[in-house]
Amino acid sequence: MISRTKPELTKAQVQDMFDSACLGKVVSFDKLGDGEYNAVYDVVTDMGNYVLKVSPLDKTGILTYEQDMMRGEVFWYAQIRTHTNVKVPYVYYKDFSHTVFSSDYFIMERMDGEQLNNANLTDDEKLWCKEEIARIIAKFHKVQNNKFGYIQNQLYDNWYLALRSMTLNLIHDTERAGKKTKRGERLLKYIDEYKDILEAVPCSMVNLDMWYGNILCVRNKNKLELIVIDPERTVWGDAIFDFVNLEFEKMLNKKTTSLNAYNEVAKIKVNCTKEEMIRFAFALGYLALIQEAEKYYRYTPRHFGWWRNVASCKFLYSNAFRILKHGTN
């Protein structure tokens, strides 16, 4: 995907990074993946195959929560490897000093497999993947904390304070781009209205970005295995927020396949109560606000991503406000 934030590298720059990591002479390097923020390269050296990930050079053209987000990604890879049995790449080397290159980068294991959105699967395999993703999410949610928010920004004592700050930051990001977001301001008012519900939310590791492009699919002897990549947008927050990307077009109480698989594994089961529906509505609204704000930083109206975000925002906001308007009545 074309994006204005992704840096372009030369072979000499890539070699400097690998020299610093003592990982061999670069034989080849090619762009990799569908990511829209960092530059990702498939690198082959005389010592092996690797993935190089490089953060944007221009830190003024990114959203507030994306500041130092790569450092958060390395942290979340470590959390997943330490506290779950979910398969993720191993990080061999990281450099946030800006001495070798002018922005953060890290080098990680090159995993076999293809992105799940490109995989050729049978109907039974597609169903299994849908269920397995829900089980993976449930494992993530067992990793808990006593503070909420993005580790690269600021942590708060409860989800109301964190979500309010996260929403305000996106509103300010939109204003910084010279735009206004009436729907973002409306969402903020609802956050204050439902303060009591949000204050009571337990804190979990929440991926926020479990779409199929961030999952690799490997087939070993006709058995599938899923590998999670790019946990950079993970937050300490409300587990319900991860349900937006599960069976995306359905409301929480209609995501039967995902809910059944999730509840098989989850420490705290989801039963689609009125309060959980309210929390899900905030998940819809928050994702909509991210997409609304980021289109000004990622794309121009000539990009596919711009119009995809416009359509997605409309869907997400309308469903969020429909639920929040009626509340728990």
C-alpha positions as a Python dict, from the first residue, in 0.01 Angstrom:
ca = {
    (1, 'M'): (0, 0, 0),
    (2, 'I'): (133, 346, -93),
    (3, 'S'): (158, 573, 210),
    (4, 'R'): (327, 907, 268),
    (5, 'T'): (492, 793, 593),
    (6, 'K'): (699, 499, 459),
    (7, 'P'): (1072, 572, 409),
    (8, 'E'): (1255, 446, 100),
    (9, 'L'): (1593, 279, 170),
    (10, 'T'): (1905, 222, -38),
    (11, 'K'): (2111, -97, -26),
    (12, 'A'): (2394, 94, 142),
    (13, 'Q'): (2161, 207, 422),
    (14, 'V'): (2032, -146, 471),
    (15, 'Q'): (2390, -277, 484),
    (16, 'D'): (2481, -22, 751),
    (17, 'M'): (2192, -147, 965),
    (18, 'F'): (2295, -509, 926),
    (19, 'D'): (2660, -428, 993),
    (20, 'S'): (2554, -272, 1321),
    (21, 'A'): (2361, -588, 1406),
    (22, 'C'): (2648, -818, 1293),
    (23, 'L'): (2404, -1010, 1075),
    (24, 'G'): (2607, -1044, 756),
    (25, 'K'): (2649, -903, 406),
    (26, 'V'): (2326, -805, 231),
    (27, 'V'): (2263, -1016, -78),
    (28, 'S'): (1918, -875, -163),
    (29, 'F'): (1636, -670, -17),
    (30, 'D'): (1279, -616, -133),
    (31, 'K'): (972, -436, -1),
    (32, 'L'): (742, -660, 195),
    (33, 'G'): (379, -662, 308),
    (34, 'D'): (76, -435, 294),
    (35, 'G'): (155, -217, 594),
    (36, 'E'): (68, 150, 570),
    (37, 'Y'): (295, 313, 827),
    (38, 'N'): (645, 165, 857),
    (39, 'A'): (870, 53, 573),
    (40, 'V'): (917, -326, 580),
    (41, 'Y'): (1184, -512, 384),
    (42, 'D'): (1260, -877, 317),
    (43, 'V'): (1639, -896, 353),
    (44, 'V'): (1866, -1185, 260),
    (45, 'T'): (2224, -1185, 389),
    (46, 'D'): (2500, -1445, 382),
    (47, 'M'): (2387, -1537, 734),
    (48, 'G'): (2016, -1589, 669),
    (49, 'N'): (1677, -1436, 589),
    (50, 'Y'): (1540, -1147, 792),
    (51, 'V'): (1273, -880, 805),
    (52, 'L'): (1381, -518, 852),
    (53, 'K'): (1127, -270, 980),
    (54, 'V'): (1196, 106, 970),
    (55, 'S'): (986, 383, 1122),
    (56, 'P'): (897, 708, 940),
    (57, 'L'): (1166, 973, 907),
    (58, 'D'): (927, 1267, 938),
    (59, 'K'): (785, 1259, 1291),
    (60, 'T'): (565, 1565, 1225),
    (61, 'G'): (351, 1375, 976),
    (62, 'I'): (222, 1110, 1215),
    (63, 'L'): (-54, 1081, 1473),
    (64, 'T'): (11, 1136, 1843),
    (65, 'Y'): (-28, 770, 1938),
    (66, 'E'): (218, 675, 1663),
    (67, 'Q'): (505, 868, 1824),
    (68, 'D'): (774, 609, 1916),
    (69, 'M'): (527, 334, 1821),
    (70, 'M'): (804, 105, 1698),
    (71, 'R'): (951, 92, 2047),
    (72, 'G'): (610, -19, 2165),
    (73, 'E'): (600, -290, 1898),
    (74, 'V'): (923, -447, 2025),
    (75, 'F'): (779, -434, 2379),
    (76, 'W'): (459, -609, 2271),
    (77, 'Y'): (646, -882, 2084),
    (78, 'A'): (827, -954, 2410),
    (79, 'Q'): (500, -955, 2607),
    (80, 'I'): (342, -1204, 2368),
    (81, 'R'): (644, -1434, 2368),
    (82, 'T'): (675, -1420, 2747),
    (83, 'H'): (311, -1453, 2853),
    (84, 'T'): (139, -1656, 2578),
    (85, 'N'): (204, -1948, 2343),
    (86, 'V'): (99, -1743, 2040),
    (87, 'K'): (365, -1762, 1770),
    (88, 'V'): (535, -1433, 1678),
    (89, 'P'): (870, -1347, 1513),
    (90, 'Y'): (1184, -1326, 1726),
    (91, 'V'): (1346, -981, 1739),
    (92, 'Y'): (1721, -1014, 1677),
    (93, 'Y'): (1823, -651, 1696),
    (94, 'K'): (1678, -307, 1761),
    (95, 'D'): (1832, 39, 1731),
    (96, 'F'): (1653, 346, 1859),
    (97, 'S'): (1971, 558, 1892),
    (98, 'H'): (1950, 716, 1541),
    (99, 'T'): (2327, 683, 1502),
    (100, 'V'): (2321, 439, 1209),
    (101, 'F'): (1993, 559, 1058),
    (102, 'S'): (1782, 867, 1126),
    (103, 'S'): (1481, 681, 1261),
    (104, 'D'): (1404, 373, 1472),
    (105, 'Y'): (1444, 29, 1319),
    (106, 'F'): (1462, -334, 1418),
    (107, 'I'): (1549, -666, 1257),
    (108, 'M'): (1343, -975, 1321),
    (109, 'E'): (1299, -1335, 1221),
    (110, 'R'): (1167, -1401, 870),
    (111, 'M'): (868, -1629, 918),
    (112, 'D'): (743, -1875, 660),
    (113, 'G'): (387, -1845, 538),
    (114, 'E'): (166, -1597, 359),
    (115, 'Q'): (-61, -1323, 481),
    (116, 'L'): (-399, -1466, 568),
    (117, 'N'): (-581, -1223, 338),
    (118, 'N'): (-390, -1377, 44),
    (119, 'A'): (-412, -1743, 149),
    (120, 'N'): (-600, -1997, -63),
    (121, 'L'): (-813, -2183, 196),
    (122, 'T'): (-1103, -2426, 194),
    (123, 'D'): (-1429, -2325, 359),
    (124, 'D'): (-1347, -2543, 660),
    (125, 'E'): (-1004, -2382, 689),
    (126, 'K'): (-1154, -2034, 669),
    (127, 'L'): (-1388, -2122, 955),
    (128, 'W'): (-1101, -2264, 1161),
    (129, 'C'): (-895, -1946, 1105),
    (130, 'K'): (-1183, -1728, 1218),
    (131, 'E'): (-1215, -1934, 1536),
    (132, 'E'): (-840, -1952, 1595),
    (133, 'I'): (-803, -1574, 1570),
    (134, 'A'): (-1067, -1537, 1841),
    (135, 'R'): (-878, -1787, 2058),
    (136, 'I'): (-553, -1596, 2003),
    (137, 'I'): (-724, -1273, 2106),
    (138, 'A'): (-851, -1444, 2422),
    (139, 'K'): (-493, -1543, 2507),
    (140, 'F'): (-379, -1184, 2461),
    (141, 'H'): (-650, -1063, 2697),
    (142, 'K'): (-522, -1285, 2976),
    (143, 'V'): (-216, -1059, 2988),
    (144, 'Q'): (-327, -783, 3225),
    (145, 'N'): (-197, -462, 3377),
    (146, 'N'): (-299, -202, 3636),
    (147, 'K'): (-258, 100, 3407),
    (148, 'F'): (-437, 185, 3080),
    (149, 'G'): (-332, 345, 2753),
    (150, 'Y'): (-53, 348, 2495),
    (151, 'I'): (286, 285, 2653),
    (152, 'Q'): (445, 534, 2410),
    (153, 'N'): (215, 814, 2529),
    (154, 'Q'): (85, 807, 2886),
    (155, 'L'): (-74, 547, 3114),
    (156, 'Y'): (-383, 615, 3327),
    (157, 'D'): (-555, 468, 3631),
    (158, 'N'): (-872, 364, 3445),
    (159, 'W'): (-1008, 315, 3095),
    (160, 'Y'): (-1229, 625, 3104),
    (161, 'L'): (-926, 851, 3154),
    (162, 'A'): (-718, 664, 2895),
    (163, 'L'): (-988, 652, 2626),
    (164, 'R'): (-1074, 1016, 2681),
    (165, 'S'): (-710, 1117, 2637),
    (166, 'M'): (-667, 891, 2331),
    (167, 'T'): (-978, 1042, 2173),
    (168, 'L'): (-870, 1399, 2251),
    (169, 'N'): (-531, 1332, 2093),
    (170, 'L'): (-697, 1220, 1769),
    (171, 'I'): (-922, 1526, 1770),
    (172, 'H'): (-614, 1745, 1812),
    (173, 'D'): (-433, 1550, 1538),
    (174, 'T'): (-722, 1625, 1304),
    (175, 'E'): (-709, 1994, 1397),
    (176, 'R'): (-333, 1993, 1340),
    (177, 'A'): (-409, 1884, 983),
    (178, 'G'): (-636, 2188, 948),
    (179, 'K'): (-962, 1992, 978),
    (180, 'K'): (-1249, 1957, 1226),
    (181, 'T'): (-1412, 1635, 1341),
    (182, 'K'): (-1766, 1688, 1468),
    (183, 'R'): (-1811, 1313, 1498),
    (184, 'G'): (-1496, 1288, 1709),
    (185, 'E'): (-1627, 1561, 1938),
    (186, 'R'): (-1959, 1378, 1964),
    (187, 'L'): (-1775, 1060, 2061),
    (188, 'L'): (-1591, 1251, 2333),
    (189, 'K'): (-1923, 1368, 2482),
    (190, 'Y'): (-2046, 1009, 2494),
    (191, 'I'): (-1725, 906, 2672),
    (192, 'D'): (-1809, 1154, 2948),
    (193, 'E'): (-2172, 1041, 2953),
    (194, 'Y'): (-2073, 677, 3008),
    (195, 'K'): (-1787, 750, 3247),
    (196, 'D'): (-1911, 503, 3512),
    (197, 'I'): (-1915, 210, 3267),
    (198, 'L'): (-1571, 292, 3131),
    (199, 'E'): (-1415, 335, 3476),
    (200, 'A'): (-1514, -22, 3566),
    (201, 'V'): (-1344, -188, 3265),
    (202, 'P'): (-1065, -439, 3352),
    (203, 'C'): (-726, -384, 3186),
    (204, 'S'): (-592, -623, 2922),
    (205, 'M'): (-338, -635, 2641),
    (206, 'V'): (-552, -534, 2340),
    (207, 'N'): (-413, -573, 1987),
    (208, 'L'): (-655, -331, 1812),
    (209, 'D'): (-533, -439, 1466),
    (210, 'M'): (-604, -810, 1415),
    (211, 'W'): (-698, -789, 1050),
    (212, 'Y'): (-594, -1067, 813),
    (213, 'G'): (-295, -874, 674),
    (214, 'N'): (-133, -890, 1019),
    (215, 'I'): (-160, -1269, 1040),
    (216, 'L'): (57, -1522, 859),
    (217, 'C'): (-78, -1863, 766),
    (218, 'V'): (154, -2165, 754),
    (219, 'R'): (58, -2512, 635),
    (220, 'N'): (253, -2801, 787),
    (221, 'K'): (144, -3150, 673),
    (222, 'N'): (-206, -3020, 593),
    (223, 'K'): (-231, -2860, 937),
    (224, 'L'): (-264, -2481, 958),
    (225, 'E'): (-78, -2255, 1198),
    (226, 'L'): (-128, -1882, 1246),
    (227, 'I'): (150, -1635, 1326),
    (228, 'V'): (79, -1282, 1451),
    (229, 'I'): (285, -992, 1315),
    (230, 'D'): (276, -613, 1360),
    (231, 'P'): (140, -574, 1717),
    (232, 'E'): (249, -209, 1708),
    (233, 'R'): (-96, -61, 1777),
    (234, 'T'): (-147, -266, 2091),
    (235, 'V'): (-276, -84, 2399),
    (236, 'W'): (-345, -160, 2764),
    (237, 'G'): (-722, -129, 2750),
    (238, 'D'): (-1067, -281, 2708),
    (239, 'A'): (-1074, -635, 2568),
    (240, 'I'): (-1403, -563, 2390),
    (241, 'F'): (-1216, -332, 2151),
    (242, 'D'): (-1056, -631, 1977),
    (243, 'F'): (-1396, -758, 1866),
    (244, 'V'): (-1431, -484, 1604),
    (245, 'N'): (-1190, -666, 1370),
    (246, 'L'): (-1348, -1008, 1431),
    (247, 'E'): (-1623, -1063, 1170),
    (248, 'F'): (-1586, -693, 1095),
    (249, 'E'): (-1925, -611, 945),
    (250, 'K'): (-2126, -768, 1231),
    (251, 'M'): (-2227, -614, 1561),
    (252, 'L'): (-2092, -775, 1878),
    (253, 'N'): (-2402, -983, 1953),
    (254, 'K'): (-2400, -1124, 1596),
    (255, 'K'): (-2038, -1244, 1599),
    (256, 'T'): (-2142, -1594, 1702),
    (257, 'T'): (-1846, -1785, 1560),
    (258, 'S'): (-1589, -1555, 1720),
    (259, 'L'): (-1772, -1530, 2052),
    (260, 'N'): (-1804, -1906, 2092),
    (261, 'A'): (-1436, -1965, 2017),
    (262, 'Y'): (-1327, -1672, 2235),
    (263, 'N'): (-1530, -1785, 2535),
    (264, 'E'): (-1374, -2132, 2517),
    (265, 'V'): (-1040, -1977, 2611),
    (266, 'A'): (-1115, -1642, 2775),
    (267, 'K'): (-1047, -1561, 3137),
    (268, 'I'): (-1340, -1316, 3131),
    (269, 'K'): (-1619, -1432, 2898),
    (270, 'V'): (-1814, -1193, 2676),
    (271, 'N'): (-2192, -1228, 2704),
    (272, 'C'): (-2309, -924, 2502),
    (273, 'T'): (-2463, -748, 2801),
    (274, 'K'): (-2590, -392, 2760),
    (275, 'E'): (-2270, -258, 2913),
    (276, 'E'): (-2057, -469, 2681),
    (277, 'M'): (-2255, -336, 2384),
    (278, 'I'): (-2182, 19, 2503),
    (279, 'R'): (-1812, -63, 2528),
    (280, 'F'): (-1825, -218, 2179),
    (281, 'A'): (-1983, 102, 2046),
    (282, 'F'): (-1685, 298, 2178),
    (283, 'A'): (-1457, 51, 2000),
    (284, 'L'): (-1640, 125, 1674),
    (285, 'G'): (-1624, 498, 1732),
    (286, 'Y'): (-1258, 501, 1828),
    (287, 'L'): (-1155, 304, 1519),
    (288, 'A'): (-1363, 540, 1306),
    (289, 'L'): (-1185, 840, 1456),
    (290, 'I'): (-844, 682, 1391),
    (291, 'Q'): (-937, 623, 1028),
    (292, 'E'): (-1082, 973, 993),
    (293, 'A'): (-768, 1137, 1129),
    (294, 'E'): (-511, 916, 962),
    (295, 'K'): (-636, 974, 609),
    (296, 'Y'): (-506, 1331, 634),
    (297, 'Y'): (-161, 1203, 730),
    (298, 'R'): (-136, 891, 512),
    (299, 'Y'): (-307, 974, 185),
    (300, 'T'): (-446, 1227, -56),
    (301, 'P'): (-789, 1196, -226),
    (302, 'R'): (-606, 1027, -514),
    (303, 'H'): (-523, 723, -295),
    (304, 'F'): (-747, 420, -252),
    (305, 'G'): (-679, 436, 123),
    (306, 'W'): (-847, 778, 150),
    (307, 'W'): (-1180, 657, 11),
    (308, 'R'): (-1161, 324, 193),
    (309, 'N'): (-1127, 518, 520),
    (310, 'V'): (-1416, 747, 428),
    (311, 'A'): (-1648, 451, 368),
    (312, 'S'): (-1531, 262, 676),
    (313, 'C'): (-1572, 570, 899),
    (314, 'K'): (-1930, 614, 787),
    (315, 'F'): (-2012, 251, 871),
    (316, 'L'): (-1834, 256, 1208),
    (317, 'Y'): (-1961, 594, 1331),
    (318, 'S'): (-2321, 526, 1235),
    (319, 'N'): (-2330, 198, 1427),
    (320, 'A'): (-2143, 341, 1724),
    (321, 'F'): (-2377, 638, 1762),
    (322, 'R'): (-2686, 422, 1710),
    (323, 'I'): (-2587, 212, 2012),
    (324, 'L'): (-2465, 502, 2226),
    (325, 'K'): (-2777, 709, 2161),
    (326, 'H'): (-3003, 440, 2310),
    (327, 'G'): (-2755, 345, 2582),
    (328, 'T'): (-2860, 100, 2851),
    (329, 'N'): (-3232, 183, 2827),
}
